[in-house]
Amino acid sequence: MAPMRALLRSAALRSAAWPLLVAGAVLLLLAPGLAPDRQLAWRDSVRLFAPLRPFIAEALRSGRLPLWDPFDGTGAPLLAQLIHGVLHPASVTLALLAPGAPLDALLVTYFLLAALGAYLEARTLGAEPAAAAAGAVGYAGSGYVLGSAAFLTFLAGAATLPWLLAAGRRAGRGARLSG
């Protein structure tokens, strides 16, 4: 029992508790849209992104860049279109780890990244963990971020922005991201 108490008191576990709480709160917030008869993707996400997601995931998983969209008229550039975010780290990671995952899995990933990035940025600004967690859940649950599920490009930007702000602030102070 003593090793378990030591683990619970460890700094690593304490520092991971707040981000885990943030992730859980965001998943709870998204839970109604994740029910079997529902979906998070709507509007443009359903029309533009969902049909191409399996094609993009298959190309990335097989080590190819999806350069061309053969389904758009007589074909159109795909990789060159920013709107699909083909090479966004979340898109590539999900394509490799869960190739058959629906578009909603990518949306959830972006919501979690938005919340955890906001938590990191708030902590970088000096917020206490509880305040940073509240701000992170508030950001991920804001009308703008939730509404961005309709257009994947905006959601990817909302998920990436807090990470870039935190990285820039830490780099400006001479800190490393891992420290």
Buried (B, 14 or more C-beta within 10 A) or exposed (E): EEEEEEEEEEEEEEEEEBBEBBBEBBBEBBEEBBEEEEBBBBEBBBEBBBEBBBBBBBBBBEEEEBEBBEEEEEEEEBBEBEBBBBEBEBBBEBBEEEEEBBBBBBBBBBBBBBBBBBBBBBBBEEBEBEEBBBBBBEBBBBEEBBBBBBBBBBBBBBBBBBBEBBBEBBEEEEEEEEE
